[in-house]
Amino acid sequence: MKVRLVTSQGTIILALEPEKAPVTVENFIGYVNSGHYDGTIFHRVIEAFMIQGGGMDSDMKARPTGTPVKNEANNGLKNEVGTIAMARTINPHSASAQFFINTTDNTFLDFREETDDGWGYCVFGRVIEGMNIVRLIEQVETTSREGYMDVPVKLIVIEKAELI
């Protein structure tokens, strides 16, 4: 199962892992198929860490989301370079639409135990084409905007997300 993210910087192809993270993949595909990601931006970019998107429009307004999903970070997948994982709040089971692509091995985000501090962040796929685009995004200049830090100065838009 693959998803194409057409961004204003170029195209990224993701291979998803439905056998390892079935609930998370189903959730992500639901947002893809509904058009939720179309027109959202990468609103948090931190070099040597990750690029995050999928939840904010170009005015930094959050898109409405559905019910949060169960955290499946205990699936054996690791937050390694090029993997895609669900963003969430401090609540381990609060992920909805936002995701991030790891640009380094972020082992501190991996599952350790089923506690609030140990759940980690659920990896559910990886970049199989377009890691050069991820690297381009990772290098952009960032600023603070509408109360958010690490926002690209020049907006990086997800123009279209589609199942392929």
Secondary structure, DSSP 8 states (H G I E B T S, - for coil): -EEEEEETTEEEEEEE-TTT-HHHHHHHHHHHHHTTTTTEEEEEEETTTEEEESSB-TTS-B------B---GGGS----TTEEEE---SSTT-B-S-EEEESS--GGGS---SSTTT----EEEEEEE-HHHHHHHHTS-EEEETTEEEEESS--EEEEEEE-
